[in-house]
Structure formats: C-alpha cells, structure tokens
Amino acid sequence: MKTGNKTVKKADLPQKTCAVCGRPFSWRKKWEKVWEEVRYCSDKCKNERKKSGTA
C-alpha cells in the first residue's frame, strides 16, 4: 500500500480476521476501495458461509 510516495511495509498493512475460518488476512490492493466491507479471506470462505447459511 502506498501513501503519497512512501511504500508501506507488508507488516504494517491493516489486518482483519476472517468471519468463517478465523484466520487473519492483510489488506490487498484490489480491496482498496471496499476494505470496510471485506469480511472473508478468500472465495472459499465466502462460499462456505453461503453453504452453511450463516451471516
């Protein structure tokens, strides 16, 4: 993630915990505009949530 002309170290990126598997995952460039809405670490976890019928 870049702020201005400075590069942020990978260890300094924001993290969240996956709502399905409970593992931590880091910010990704593709999530830049929707980071507040991201709840799952992967498509697999997103699909598992749909199968189980929970939030």
mmCIF file as Biopython writes it, N, C-alpha, C and O atoms, coordinates in Angstrom:
data_model
#
loop_
_atom_site.group_PDB
_atom_site.id
_atom_site.type_symbol
_atom_site.label_atom_id
_atom_site.label_alt_id
_atom_site.label_comp_id
_atom_site.label_asym_id
_atom_site.label_entity_id
_atom_site.label_seq_id
_atom_site.pdbx_PDB_ins_code
_atom_site.Cartn_x
_atom_site.Cartn_y
_atom_site.Cartn_z
_atom_site.occupancy
_atom_site.B_iso_or_equiv
_atom_site.auth_seq_id
_atom_site.auth_asym_id
_atom_site.pdbx_PDB_model_num
ATOM 1   N N  . MET A ? 1  ? 0.859   -1.173  0.000  1.0 0.0 1  A 1 
ATOM 2   C CA . MET A ? 1  ? 0.000   0.000   0.000  1.0 0.0 1  A 1 
ATOM 3   C C  . MET A ? 1  ? 0.898   1.226   0.000  1.0 0.0 1  A 1 
ATOM 4   O O  . MET A ? 1  ? 1.886   1.281   0.732  1.0 0.0 1  A 1 
ATOM 5   N N  . LYS A ? 2  ? 0.556   2.200   -0.815 1.0 0.0 2  A 1 
ATOM 6   C CA . LYS A ? 2  ? 1.346   3.421   -0.878 1.0 0.0 2  A 1 
ATOM 7   C C  . LYS A ? 2  ? 0.559   4.580   -0.302 1.0 0.0 2  A 1 
ATOM 8   O O  . LYS A ? 2  ? -0.652  4.695   -0.494 1.0 0.0 2  A 1 
ATOM 9   N N  . THR A ? 3  ? 1.274   5.431   0.407  1.0 0.0 3  A 1 
ATOM 10  C CA . THR A ? 3  ? 0.702   6.680   0.884  1.0 0.0 3  A 1 
ATOM 11  C C  . THR A ? 3  ? 1.594   7.779   0.359  1.0 0.0 3  A 1 
ATOM 12  O O  . THR A ? 3  ? 2.715   7.961   0.835  1.0 0.0 3  A 1 
ATOM 13  N N  . GLY A ? 4  ? 1.100   8.512   -0.620 1.0 0.0 4  A 1 
ATOM 14  C CA . GLY A ? 4  ? 1.947   9.514   -1.262 1.0 0.0 4  A 1 
ATOM 15  C C  . GLY A ? 4  ? 3.027   8.802   -2.047 1.0 0.0 4  A 1 
ATOM 16  O O  . GLY A ? 4  ? 2.724   7.968   -2.901 1.0 0.0 4  A 1 
ATOM 17  N N  . ASN A ? 5  ? 4.276   9.115   -1.774 1.0 0.0 5  A 1 
ATOM 18  C CA . ASN A ? 5  ? 5.393   8.466   -2.440 1.0 0.0 5  A 1 
ATOM 19  C C  . ASN A ? 5  ? 6.055   7.418   -1.565 1.0 0.0 5  A 1 
ATOM 20  O O  . ASN A ? 5  ? 7.084   6.856   -1.941 1.0 0.0 5  A 1 
ATOM 21  N N  . LYS A ? 6  ? 5.481   7.149   -0.406 1.0 0.0 6  A 1 
ATOM 22  C CA . LYS A ? 6  ? 6.076   6.206   0.522  1.0 0.0 6  A 1 
ATOM 23  C C  . LYS A ? 6  ? 5.411   4.834   0.403  1.0 0.0 6  A 1 
ATOM 24  O O  . LYS A ? 6  ? 4.190   4.731   0.292  1.0 0.0 6  A 1 
ATOM 25  N N  . THR A ? 7  ? 6.223   3.797   0.429  1.0 0.0 7  A 1 
ATOM 26  C CA . THR A ? 7  ? 5.714   2.435   0.401  1.0 0.0 7  A 1 
ATOM 27  C C  . THR A ? 7  ? 5.576   1.946   1.840  1.0 0.0 7  A 1 
ATOM 28  O O  . THR A ? 7  ? 6.464   2.162   2.664  1.0 0.0 7  A 1 
ATOM 29  N N  . VAL A ? 8  ? 4.464   1.289   2.133  1.0 0.0 8  A 1 
ATOM 30  C CA . VAL A ? 8  ? 4.219   0.761   3.465  1.0 0.0 8  A 1 
ATOM 31  C C  . VAL A ? 8  ? 4.685   -0.689  3.503  1.0 0.0 8  A 1 
ATOM 32  O O  . VAL A ? 8  ? 4.414   -1.458  2.581  1.0 0.0 8  A 1 
ATOM 33  N N  . LYS A ? 9  ? 5.382   -1.057  4.564  1.0 0.0 9  A 1 
ATOM 34  C CA . LYS A ? 9  ? 5.859   -2.423  4.699  1.0 0.0 9  A 1 
ATOM 35  C C  . LYS A ? 9  ? 4.684   -3.379  4.867  1.0 0.0 9  A 1 
ATOM 36  O O  . LYS A ? 9  ? 3.647   -3.015  5.420  1.0 0.0 9  A 1 
ATOM 37  N N  . LYS A ? 10 ? 4.859   -4.590  4.389  1.0 0.0 10 A 1 
ATOM 38  C CA . LYS A ? 10 ? 3.803   -5.590  4.455  1.0 0.0 10 A 1 
ATOM 39  C C  . LYS A ? 10 ? 3.321   -5.818  5.889  1.0 0.0 10 A 1 
ATOM 40  O O  . LYS A ? 10 ? 2.130   -6.023  6.121  1.0 0.0 10 A 1 
ATOM 41  N N  . ALA A ? 11 ? 4.234   -5.782  6.835  1.0 0.0 11 A 1 
ATOM 42  C CA . ALA A ? 11 ? 3.883   -5.997  8.233  1.0 0.0 11 A 1 
ATOM 43  C C  . ALA A ? 11 ? 3.040   -4.852  8.799  1.0 0.0 11 A 1 
ATOM 44  O O  . ALA A ? 11 ? 2.361   -5.026  9.811  1.0 0.0 11 A 1 
ATOM 45  N N  . ASP A ? 12 ? 3.081   -3.695  8.158  1.0 0.0 12 A 1 
ATOM 46  C CA . ASP A ? 12 ? 2.344   -2.533  8.635  1.0 0.0 12 A 1 
ATOM 47  C C  . ASP A ? 12 ? 0.969   -2.360  7.981  1.0 0.0 12 A 1 
ATOM 48  O O  . ASP A ? 12 ? 0.261   -1.398  8.279  1.0 0.0 12 A 1 
ATOM 49  N N  . LEU A ? 13 ? 0.585   -3.291  7.084  1.0 0.0 13 A 1 
ATOM 50  C CA . LEU A ? 13 ? -0.710  -3.208  6.430  1.0 0.0 13 A 1 
ATOM 51  C C  . LEU A ? 13 ? -1.820  -3.547  7.420  1.0 0.0 13 A 1 
ATOM 52  O O  . LEU A ? 13 ? -1.600  -4.324  8.349  1.0 0.0 13 A 1 
ATOM 53  N N  . PRO A ? 14 ? -3.001  -2.980  7.236  1.0 0.0 14 A 1 
ATOM 54  C CA . PRO A ? 14 ? -4.109  -3.320  8.134  1.0 0.0 14 A 1 
ATOM 55  C C  . PRO A ? 14 ? -4.490  -4.794  8.001  1.0 0.0 14 A 1 
ATOM 56  O O  . PRO A ? 14 ? -4.339  -5.386  6.933  1.0 0.0 14 A 1 
ATOM 57  N N  . GLN A ? 15 ? -4.978  -5.375  9.081  1.0 0.0 15 A 1 
ATOM 58  C CA . GLN A ? 15 ? -5.394  -6.771  9.076  1.0 0.0 15 A 1 
ATOM 59  C C  . GLN A ? 15 ? -6.802  -6.910  9.605  1.0 0.0 15 A 1 
ATOM 60  O O  . GLN A ? 15 ? -7.282  -6.068  10.364 1.0 0.0 15 A 1 
ATOM 61  N N  . LYS A ? 16 ? -7.459  -7.978  9.196  1.0 0.0 16 A 1 
ATOM 62  C CA . LYS A ? 16 ? -8.778  -8.354  9.698  1.0 0.0 16 A 1 
ATOM 63  C C  . LYS A ? 16 ? -8.754  -9.851  9.960  1.0 0.0 16 A 1 
ATOM 64  O O  . LYS A ? 16 ? -7.834  -10.553 9.539  1.0 0.0 16 A 1 
ATOM 65  N N  . THR A ? 17 ? -9.777  -10.330 10.660 1.0 0.0 17 A 1 
ATOM 66  C CA . THR A ? 17 ? -9.921  -11.757 10.901 1.0 0.0 17 A 1 
ATOM 67  C C  . THR A ? 17 ? -11.094 -12.255 10.075 1.0 0.0 17 A 1 
ATOM 68  O O  . THR A ? 17 ? -12.161 -11.641 10.073 1.0 0.0 17 A 1 
ATOM 69  N N  . CYS A ? 18 ? -10.905 -13.353 9.383  1.0 0.0 18 A 1 
ATOM 70  C CA . CYS A ? 18 ? -11.936 -13.940 8.532  1.0 0.0 18 A 1 
ATOM 71  C C  . CYS A ? 18 ? -13.125 -14.377 9.386  1.0 0.0 18 A 1 
ATOM 72  O O  . CYS A ? 18 ? -12.949 -14.988 10.440 1.0 0.0 18 A 1 
ATOM 73  N N  . ALA A ? 19 ? -14.335 -14.062 8.926  1.0 0.0 19 A 1 
ATOM 74  C CA . ALA A ? 19 ? -15.559 -14.392 9.659  1.0 0.0 19 A 1 
ATOM 75  C C  . ALA A ? 19 ? -15.873 -15.887 9.650  1.0 0.0 19 A 1 
ATOM 76  O O  . ALA A ? 19 ? -16.668 -16.349 10.469 1.0 0.0 19 A 1 
ATOM 77  N N  . VAL A ? 20 ? -15.262 -16.653 8.736  1.0 0.0 20 A 1 
ATOM 78  C CA . VAL A ? 20 ? -15.535 -18.086 8.640  1.0 0.0 20 A 1 
ATOM 79  C C  . VAL A ? 20 ? -14.443 -18.915 9.308  1.0 0.0 20 A 1 
ATOM 80  O O  . VAL A ? 20 ? -14.725 -19.702 10.212 1.0 0.0 20 A 1 
ATOM 81  N N  . CYS A ? 21 ? -13.205 -18.745 8.869  1.0 0.0 21 A 1 
ATOM 82  C CA . CYS A ? 21 ? -12.121 -19.601 9.366  1.0 0.0 21 A 1 
ATOM 83  C C  . CYS A ? 21 ? -11.377 -19.013 10.560 1.0 0.0 21 A 1 
ATOM 84  O O  . CYS A ? 21 ? -10.658 -19.732 11.253 1.0 0.0 21 A 1 
ATOM 85  N N  . GLY A ? 22 ? -11.541 -17.711 10.808 1.0 0.0 22 A 1 
ATOM 86  C CA . GLY A ? 22 ? -10.909 -17.083 11.959 1.0 0.0 22 A 1 
ATOM 87  C C  . GLY A ? 22 ? -9.447  -16.726 11.779 1.0 0.0 22 A 1 
ATOM 88  O O  . GLY A ? 22 ? -8.806  -16.246 12.713 1.0 0.0 22 A 1 
ATOM 89  N N  . ARG A ? 23 ? -8.911  -16.955 10.583 1.0 0.0 23 A 1 
ATOM 90  C CA . ARG A ? 23 ? -7.506  -16.617 10.333 1.0 0.0 23 A 1 
ATOM 91  C C  . ARG A ? 23 ? -7.361  -15.144 9.960  1.0 0.0 23 A 1 
ATOM 92  O O  . ARG A ? 23 ? -8.253  -14.568 9.338  1.0 0.0 23 A 1 
ATOM 93  N N  . PRO A ? 24 ? -6.248  -14.541 10.337 1.0 0.0 24 A 1 
ATOM 94  C CA . PRO A ? 24 ? -6.023  -13.140 9.967  1.0 0.0 24 A 1 
ATOM 95  C C  . PRO A ? 24 ? -5.625  -13.021 8.491  1.0 0.0 24 A 1 
ATOM 96  O O  . PRO A ? 24 ? -4.957  -13.899 7.945  1.0 0.0 24 A 1 
ATOM 97  N N  . PHE A ? 25 ? -6.044  -11.934 7.865  1.0 0.0 25 A 1 
ATOM 98  C CA . PHE A ? 25 ? -5.619  -11.655 6.494  1.0 0.0 25 A 1 
ATOM 99  C C  . PHE A ? 25 ? -5.335  -10.172 6.362  1.0 0.0 25 A 1 
ATOM 100 O O  . PHE A ? 25 ? -5.900  -9.352  7.085  1.0 0.0 25 A 1 
ATOM 101 N N  . SER A ? 26 ? -4.453  -9.834  5.431  1.0 0.0 26 A 1 
ATOM 102 C CA . SER A ? 26 ? -3.992  -8.456  5.265  1.0 0.0 26 A 1 
ATOM 103 C C  . SER A ? 26 ? -4.686  -7.760  4.108  1.0 0.0 26 A 1 
ATOM 104 O O  . SER A ? 26 ? -5.261  -8.390  3.221  1.0 0.0 26 A 1 
ATOM 105 N N  . TRP A ? 27 ? -4.613  -6.448  4.151  1.0 0.0 27 A 1 
ATOM 106 C CA . TRP A ? 27 ? -5.120  -5.574  3.103  1.0 0.0 27 A 1 
ATOM 107 C C  . TRP A ? 27 ? -4.498  -5.944  1.769  1.0 0.0 27 A 1 
ATOM 108 O O  . TRP A ? 27 ? -3.317  -6.284  1.701  1.0 0.0 27 A 1 
ATOM 109 N N  . ARG A ? 28 ? -5.294  -5.879  0.708  1.0 0.0 28 A 1 
ATOM 110 C CA . ARG A ? 28 ? -4.798  -6.101  -0.647 1.0 0.0 28 A 1 
ATOM 111 C C  . ARG A ? 28 ? -5.201  -4.923  -1.517 1.0 0.0 28 A 1 
ATOM 112 O O  . ARG A ? 28 ? -6.231  -4.290  -1.283 1.0 0.0 28 A 1 
ATOM 113 N N  . LYS A ? 29 ? -4.397  -4.637  -2.504 1.0 0.0 29 A 1 
ATOM 114 C CA . LYS A ? 29 ? -4.652  -3.512  -3.403 1.0 0.0 29 A 1 
ATOM 115 C C  . LYS A ? 29 ? -6.042  -3.601  -4.035 1.0 0.0 29 A 1 
ATOM 116 O O  . LYS A ? 29 ? -6.718  -2.583  -4.182 1.0 0.0 29 A 1 
ATOM 117 N N  . LYS A ? 30 ? -6.476  -4.806  -4.409 1.0 0.0 30 A 1 
ATOM 118 C CA . LYS A ? 30 ? -7.784  -4.955  -5.057 1.0 0.0 30 A 1 
ATOM 119 C C  . LYS A ? 30 ? -8.943  -4.638  -4.110 1.0 0.0 30 A 1 
ATOM 120 O O  . LYS A ? 30 ? -10.063 -4.398  -4.562 1.0 0.0 30 A 1 
ATOM 121 N N  . TRP A ? 31 ? -8.680  -4.635  -2.793 1.0 0.0 31 A 1 
ATOM 122 C CA . TRP A ? 31 ? -9.697  -4.305  -1.802 1.0 0.0 31 A 1 
ATOM 123 C C  . TRP A ? 31 ? -9.623  -2.845  -1.362 1.0 0.0 31 A 1 
ATOM 124 O O  . TRP A ? 31 ? -10.323 -2.446  -0.431 1.0 0.0 31 A 1 
ATOM 125 N N  . GLU A ? 32 ? -8.797  -2.056  -2.007 1.0 0.0 32 A 1 
ATOM 126 C CA . GLU A ? 32 ? -8.533  -0.680  -1.579 1.0 0.0 32 A 1 
ATOM 127 C C  . GLU A ? 32 ? -9.812  0.133   -1.359 1.0 0.0 32 A 1 
ATOM 128 O O  . GLU A ? 32 ? -9.928  0.826   -0.348 1.0 0.0 32 A 1 
ATOM 129 N N  . LYS A ? 33 ? -10.766 0.062   -2.279 1.0 0.0 33 A 1 
ATOM 130 C CA . LYS A ? 33 ? -11.966 0.889   -2.193 1.0 0.0 33 A 1 
ATOM 131 C C  . LYS A ? 33 ? -13.081 0.255   -1.367 1.0 0.0 33 A 1 
ATOM 132 O O  . LYS A ? 33 ? -14.036 0.939   -0.999 1.0 0.0 33 A 1 
ATOM 133 N N  . VAL A ? 34 ? -12.975 -1.045  -1.070 1.0 0.0 34 A 1 
ATOM 134 C CA . VAL A ? 34 ? -14.050 -1.735  -0.346 1.0 0.0 34 A 1 
ATOM 135 C C  . VAL A ? 34 ? -13.554 -2.412  0.937  1.0 0.0 34 A 1 
ATOM 136 O O  . VAL A ? 34 ? -14.209 -3.318  1.451  1.0 0.0 34 A 1 
ATOM 137 N N  . TRP A ? 35 ? -12.419 -1.981  1.445  1.0 0.0 35 A 1 
ATOM 138 C CA . TRP A ? 35 ? -11.807 -2.634  2.602  1.0 0.0 35 A 1 
ATOM 139 C C  . TRP A ? 35 ? -12.756 -2.743  3.793  1.0 0.0 35 A 1 
ATOM 140 O O  . TRP A ? 35 ? -12.738 -3.752  4.498  1.0 0.0 35 A 1 
ATOM 141 N N  . GLU A ? 36 ? -13.575 -1.738  4.028  1.0 0.0 36 A 1 
ATOM 142 C CA . GLU A ? 36 ? -14.506 -1.760  5.156  1.0 0.0 36 A 1 
ATOM 143 C C  . GLU A ? 36 ? -15.550 -2.865  5.010  1.0 0.0 36 A 1 
ATOM 144 O O  . GLU A ? 36 ? -16.098 -3.334  6.007  1.0 0.0 36 A 1 
ATOM 145 N N  . GLU A ? 37 ? -15.826 -3.283  3.783  1.0 0.0 37 A 1 
ATOM 146 C CA . GLU A ? 37 ? -16.852 -4.300  3.525  1.0 0.0 37 A 1 
ATOM 147 C C  . GLU A ? 37 ? -16.295 -5.722  3.452  1.0 0.0 37 A 1 
ATOM 148 O O  . GLU A ? 37 ? -17.065 -6.682  3.490  1.0 0.0 37 A 1 
ATOM 149 N N  . VAL A ? 38 ? -14.986 -5.874  3.350  1.0 0.0 38 A 1 
ATOM 150 C CA . VAL A ? 38 ? -14.376 -7.197  3.215  1.0 0.0 38 A 1 
ATOM 151 C C  . VAL A ? 38 ? -14.494 -7.953  4.534  1.0 0.0 38 A 1 
ATOM 152 O O  . VAL A ? 38 ? -14.111 -7.443  5.586  1.0 0.0 38 A 1 
ATOM 153 N N  . ARG A ? 39 ? -15.035 -9.191  4.470  1.0 0.0 39 A 1 
ATOM 154 C CA . ARG A ? 39 ? -15.226 -9.990  5.678  1.0 0.0 39 A 1 
ATOM 155 C C  . ARG A ? 39 ? -14.555 -11.355 5.602  1.0 0.0 39 A 1 
ATOM 156 O O  . ARG A ? 39 ? -14.352 -11.999 6.632  1.0 0.0 39 A 1 
ATOM 157 N N  . TYR A ? 40 ? -14.204 -11.809 4.389  1.0 0.0 40 A 1 
ATOM 158 C CA . TYR A ? 40 ? -13.677 -13.158 4.196  1.0 0.0 40 A 1 
ATOM 159 C C  . TYR A ? 40 ? -12.300 -13.110 3.559  1.0 0.0 40 A 1 
ATOM 160 O O  . TYR A ? 40 ? -12.012 -12.232 2.746  1.0 0.0 40 A 1 
ATOM 161 N N  . CYS A ? 41 ? -11.449 -14.059 3.934  1.0 0.0 41 A 1 
ATOM 162 C CA . CYS A ? 41 ? -10.070 -14.064 3.442  1.0 0.0 41 A 1 
ATOM 163 C C  . CYS A ? 41 ? -9.962  -14.597 2.014  1.0 0.0 41 A 1 
ATOM 164 O O  . CYS A ? 41 ? -8.990  -14.309 1.315  1.0 0.0 41 A 1 
ATOM 165 N N  . SER A ? 42 ? -10.959 -15.375 1.579  1.0 0.0 42 A 1 
ATOM 166 C CA . SER A ? 42 ? -10.886 -15.989 0.260  1.0 0.0 42 A 1 
ATOM 167 C C  . SER A ? 42 ? -12.274 -16.300 -0.277 1.0 0.0 42 A 1 
ATOM 168 O O  . SER A ? 42 ? -13.268 -16.217 0.444  1.0 0.0 42 A 1 
ATOM 169 N N  . ASP A ? 43 ? -12.323 -16.657 -1.548 1.0 0.0 43 A 1 
ATOM 170 C CA . ASP A ? 43 ? -13.590 -17.077 -2.142 1.0 0.0 43 A 1 
ATOM 171 C C  . ASP A ? 43 ? -14.072 -18.371 -1.509 1.0 0.0 43 A 1 
ATOM 172 O O  . ASP A ? 43 ? -15.277 -18.586 -1.375 1.0 0.0 43 A 1 
ATOM 173 N N  . LYS A ? 44 ? -13.144 -19.231 -1.120 1.0 0.0 44 A 1 
ATOM 174 C CA . LYS A ? 44 ? -13.520 -20.486 -0.469 1.0 0.0 44 A 1 
ATOM 175 C C  . LYS A ? 44 ? -14.309 -20.209 0.813  1.0 0.0 44 A 1 
ATOM 176 O O  . LYS A ? 44 ? -15.353 -20.820 1.041  1.0 0.0 44 A 1 
ATOM 177 N N  . CYS A ? 45 ? -13.822 -19.305 1.639  1.0 0.0 45 A 1 
ATOM 178 C CA . CYS A ? 45 ? -14.524 -18.968 2.877  1.0 0.0 45 A 1 
ATOM 179 C C  . CYS A ? 45 ? -15.862 -18.290 2.581  1.0 0.0 45 A 1 
ATOM 180 O O  . CYS A ? 45 ? -16.850 -18.525 3.277  1.0 0.0 45 A 1 
ATOM 181 N N  . LYS A ? 46 ? -15.889 -17.467 1.568  1.0 0.0 46 A 1 
ATOM 182 C CA . LYS A ? 46 ? -17.131 -16.806 1.184  1.0 0.0 46 A 1 
ATOM 183 C C  . LYS A ? 46 ? -18.179 -17.839 0.773  1.0 0.0 46 A 1 
ATOM 184 O O  . LYS A ? 46 ? -19.350 -17.720 1.132  1.0 0.0 46 A 1 
ATOM 185 N N  . ASN A ? 47 ? -17.754 -18.851 0.022  1.0 0.0 47 A 1 
ATOM 186 C CA . ASN A ? 47 ? -18.669 -19.907 -0.413 1.0 0.0 47 A 1 
ATOM 187 C C  . ASN A ? 47 ? -19.076 -20.817 0.741  1.0 0.0 47 A 1 
ATOM 188 O O  . ASN A ? 47 ? -20.208 -21.299 0.769  1.0 0.0 47 A 1 
ATOM 189 N N  . GLU A ? 48 ? -18.182 -21.061 1.688  1.0 0.0 48 A 1 
ATOM 190 C CA . GLU A ? 48 ? -18.507 -21.875 2.865  1.0 0.0 48 A 1 
ATOM 191 C C  . GLU A ? 48 ? -19.604 -21.198 3.679  1.0 0.0 48 A 1 
ATOM 192 O O  . GLU A ? 48 ? -20.492 -21.870 4.205  1.0 0.0 48 A 1 
ATOM 193 N N  . ARG A ? 49 ? -19.551 -19.894 3.783  1.0 0.0 49 A 1 
ATOM 194 C CA . ARG A ? 49 ? -20.562 -19.152 4.512  1.0 0.0 49 A 1 
ATOM 195 C C  . ARG A ? 49 ? -21.915 -19.330 3.844  1.0 0.0 49 A 1 
ATOM 196 O O  . ARG A ? 49 ? -22.934 -19.491 4.516  1.0 0.0 49 A 1 
ATOM 197 N N  . LYS A ? 50 ? -21.919 -19.301 2.527  1.0 0.0 50 A 1 
ATOM 198 C CA . LYS A ? 50 ? -23.177 -19.458 1.774  1.0 0.0 50 A 1 
ATOM 199 C C  . LYS A ? 50 ? -23.746 -20.865 1.982  1.0 0.0 50 A 1 
ATOM 200 O O  . LYS A ? 50 ? -24.961 -21.021 2.102  1.0 0.0 50 A 1 
ATOM 201 N N  . LYS A ? 51 ? -22.895 -21.880 2.026  1.0 0.0 51 A 1 
ATOM 202 C CA . LYS A ? 51 ? -23.345 -23.257 2.216  1.0 0.0 51 A 1 
ATOM 203 C C  . LYS A ? 51 ? -23.960 -23.459 3.596  1.0 0.0 51 A 1 
ATOM 204 O O  . LYS A ? 51 ? -24.987 -24.123 3.740  1.0 0.0 51 A 1 
ATOM 205 N N  . SER A ? 52 ? -23.320 -22.878 4.606  1.0 0.0 52 A 1 
ATOM 206 C CA . SER A ? 52 ? -23.789 -23.082 5.977  1.0 0.0 52 A 1 
ATOM 207 C C  . SER A ? 52 ? -25.012 -22.216 6.303  1.0 0.0 52 A 1 
ATOM 208 O O  . SER A ? 52 ? -25.729 -22.487 7.266  1.0 0.0 52 A 1 
ATOM 209 N N  . GLY A ? 53 ? -25.244 -21.174 5.497  1.0 0.0 53 A 1 
ATOM 210 C CA . GLY A ? 53 ? -26.419 -20.329 5.690  1.0 0.0 53 A 1 
ATOM 211 C C  . GLY A ? 53 ? -26.305 -19.338 6.839  1.0 0.0 53 A 1 
ATOM 212 O O  . GLY A ? 53 ? -27.319 -18.824 7.311  1.0 0.0 53 A 1 
ATOM 213 N N  . THR A ? 54 ? -25.073 -19.056 7.301  1.0 0.0 54 A 1 
ATOM 214 C CA . THR A ? 54 ? -24.885 -18.070 8.362  1.0 0.0 54 A 1 
ATOM 215 C C  . THR A ? 54 ? -24.457 -16.744 7.767  1.0 0.0 54 A 1 
ATOM 216 O O  . THR A ? 54 ? -24.076 -16.665 6.599  1.0 0.0 54 A 1 
ATOM 217 N N  . ALA A ? 55 ? -24.522 -15.712 8.578  1.0 0.0 55 A 1 
ATOM 218 C CA . ALA A ? 55 ? -24.185 -14.343 8.188  1.0 0.0 55 A 1 
ATOM 219 C C  . ALA A ? 55 ? -23.149 -14.344 7.138  1.0 0.0 55 A 1 
ATOM 220 O O  . ALA A ? 55 ? -22.734 -13.279 6.680  1.0 0.0 55 A 1 
#
